[in-house]
Amino acid sequence: MGMLITGKTERGWFGANAAPITAEEALELNYPELEGLIVKGIEKDSPAEQSGLKINDVITQFNKMPITNLAILRRKLLALAPGQEIHLTLFRDGESFEITSILARKKTEEEIETKPAS
């Protein structure tokens, strides 16, 4: 729901941390380029984890467009709402492939704290 209905902005949440790949990391991962973002962290129970994203995956494309800058990827993700589908092209173990994920709404601290124990 948009801001006009709920009174607040809802942004899609993917749940991964990434950084520009360095020459050393590219060499270590046998990645032939110097452009892309290397995954540094994945939040538990996030869309990133559910889609199969792994630490040290290299993100090369977002929705079929090359990604060369972390700020651009962040801006593109912030423009999307929960429930929207994204496509990432990744490099892992010498191969490029695509994953699809559905962005979620990140739970607030209050929602996490009041979660019933199972």
N, C-alpha and C positions, 0 to 999 in steps of 0.2 A: 504494500500500500504506500502511496505517496504521501508527501508532507501535507498536502491539502486535506487529506482524510484523517491522518493520525496525528498531525501536529508535529511530527518529527521526521527526519530523513532516515530511511532504512537503506543501508548499503549491503551489497552482497559480501559475504565472507568466504574466503577460500582456506585460510589457515596454514599458509606456508611462508617461510622467510627465505629470501634469496639475496644474492649479491652478485655484482659483475664478476665473471670468471677471470682469474689471473692466468698469466702465461704458464706458471708453475702447475696450477690446477689442471689446465688444459692438457699439458704434457703428461701429468700423472694419470688422467682419465683417458688418454689417447684420443682426445677431442681435437679435430683438425682445424678449428677456428679459434679466434680470440674474441668473438662476439657471442653473447649469450649470458644467461644468469644461472649460477650454480645454487642449488637448493641447499640451505644450511640448517633448516629446522622445519618440522611439521608438527602442528598441534594435534593432540589426541582427539579422536572422534570428529575431526574436521573433514570437509569435503576433499581436501588435499590427500589426507590419509585414506579415505574411502575410495579415491580414484586410483590408488596404487602409486602415487608419487613417493619417491625415496630420496633420502639424503644423498647428495652428490649427483643427482640428475641435473642435466643442463637443459634449461628451458630455452628453446631457440625460436619458437613462434607462439603467438597468442592469437587465436581466431584467424589462423592462416597468414598473419602478418609477422614479419621478422621483429624480434625483440632485441634491441641493442642497448636499452637504457632502463634501469630500474624505476626511475621516476615516471617514465611513460607507461610501463606496465602497471604501476601502482595507480596512476590516474585512470587508466582504462578500467581497472577492477573497481575503483571507487564509483565509477559512473554506472555500474550495474547493480541491479536489485536482487534480493534473495529470490531464488527460484529460476534465475536465468542460467542457461547452459553456456559453458565455455569449452574451448578446445585448445589444448596445449600440445605443441610438438616438442618432444624431449629427445635427448641423446643419452643413452645408457649402454654400457658394455659394448661399445663399438657400433651401435645401431640407432637409427632415428625411428621414432614411432609417435603416434598420437594418442592422447588420452582425452576423455570427455568427463566433465564434472558439472554438477549443479551447485551453484552458490547457495549458501545458507544464510540465515540471520544469526549473528553471533549473540550468544546468551550474555546477559548483563551479569555483573558480580552478584546482584541480588537474586537473580534466577538460579545461579549456580549454588549459592548458599542455601536456598530454600528447597533444593532438589531432595525429594524423599529418598531415604536410604533403601536399597534393595536387598 
